[in-house]
Each structure stands twice: as C-alpha cells, then as structure tokens.
Amino acid sequence: MTKISKVLEIENCNKDDLIKALYTPGLWEKITPVQKIEVEFIAPNVMHSKIHDQIKVVNVPIEMETEIVLSDKGEEAGKGHLIELNIRNNEQIQKFEGRLRIKSLSATKSKVGVFIDTIIFTNDFIKLLGGAADLTFQLKITDMMNRLKSFCKSRSLNEFLHNT
C-alpha cells in the first residue's frame, strides 16, 4: 500500500465550522464520491455508513458497510487540529490508520489534509479489484477533497451546523 496524502487550501472554510461539520451526516453525504451513501453517527465520534458504488477503473460494483472512528486529538501548535481516523467493522479493510489535519489560515480559509498511513485490504477485496485497489482509494480521497473545496466555494458549512 502506497501512503496517501492530499492537502488543499479551501476558501470560505472556517476551521472550527469544518471540525463541527465533520460530525454531521450531511457533510459526508455531500462530499463522499459514491453513487449512494447512508450515514449516521452511532456515537458522537463514530460514523456508520453504507456505501453503494461502481468502481469505474475495473467496472466492479461495490457495497461496503463500515464504521469510521474520529478521535479528536486537539490543536497542535503550528500544525493545526488533528483528528485520527480508524475504520472498524469493515469486511473489505483489515487495517486502516489515517489522520485529518485542519489548520486555520484566516477566519475564512483553512488548509485541510488527509493522510492515510496504512490501509490493508482483505484478500477478497484485492481479488475483486486487482491492482486497482490502491489507485481507486487514492482517487476517492482526491475526489472527496475536491468536492469539499467545491462545496465551500459555492455554499456554507453552516448548512450542516444548523441541522444538528
């Protein structure tokens, strides 16, 4: 597995509002690049999702159910806000270690980074996707970040904060 990192500077994206929005289903439903996703928080920091998608690289349908644990580690001086990401209860992923870092550049601009250090897929998932598993995951992360940037360019994160 290749390490994955994607960092973007996002306008109209207040760091504190983004951190709050991360804990709402609406944000994930809006930015996740899949055909269909259902999201609910089963604990304040545990997101349960059901995903239905078509992997275009190999034309394979994917159905995945997972829980993502967001462990808020707080602010680190000069580095921004750190949230560790872990996946559990997923039949396609054996091990996952990642983190999200959000740094305020101004009141309305943030630098957002996603860093995936480890992702180990199950043998069945690798067989299904072949060598495209890493590439597919990398493309999904890039697309998700671009969707967040595009959303913030035309709309406000407050949409998610007032529905909680």
C-alpha positions, -999 to +999 in steps of 0.1 A: +000+000+000+013+034-010+008+061+016-018+086+005-018+123+013-039+151-001-037+187+011-058+216-001-063+252+009-100+259+010-117+293+008-149+300+027-140+273+051-137+283+087-116+257+106-140+255+136-171+252+115-154+224+094-145+205+126-181+207+138-195+197+103-173+166+103-196+152+130-227+156+109-241+130+084-249+158+058-213+168+052-202+132+045-233+126+023-224+157+003-187+151-003-183+114-005-178+105-042-200+074-044-233+066-061-252+062-028-242+066+008-262+064+040-246+080+071-255+081+107-235+088+139-240+058+162-218+076+189-206+112+190-174+103+172-184+071+154-198+073+119-216+043+104-220+043+067-234+021+039-219+027+005-230+016-029-207+025-058-194+013-091-156+013-094-151+027-129-114+016-133-124-021-133-162-018-137-170-036-104-199-028-082-190-023-045-212-024-015-194-016+018-206-011+053-182+004+078-177+025+109-152+053+110-139+064+144-129+101+146-105+105+175-101+143+182-066+149+194-070+187+195-048+215+184-011+212+179+009+244+179+018+254+143+003+223+128-034+227+132-062+205+146-056+167+145-083+141+141-071+105+139-092+082+117-097+045+122-120+020+105-137-009+122-164-034+113-155-035+076-152-067+057-130-053+029-105-035+051-083-053+076-063-024+089-065+013+085-045+042+100-051+077+089-055+113+101-071+145+092-054+178+099-072+212+097-052+244+100-067+279+100-050+302+075-076+330+082-111+334+095-124+321+062-096+299+048-083+266+060-057+241+050-071+206+051-050+175+048-059+138+047-031+114+054-035+076+051-005+058+065-018+023+064-046+005+046-047-032+042-075-047+022-088-082+026-077-108+001-113-110-013-114-072-020-079-073-036-090-102-058-121-083-068-103-051-077-069-065-087-041-039-086-066-011-088-075-011-051-048+014-040-054+036-070-092+035-065-088+046-029-064+073-037-088+087-064-117+086-040-097+106-014-087+132-040-123+134-053-137+138-018-113+167-010-121+184-043-159+181-036-153+197-002-134+226-018-161+229-045-189+229-019-172+255+003-167+277-028-204+280-035-221+273-002-216+275+036-207+248+061-234+264+083-259+243+063-247+213+082-244+231+116-280+243+118-295+209+112-279+192+142 
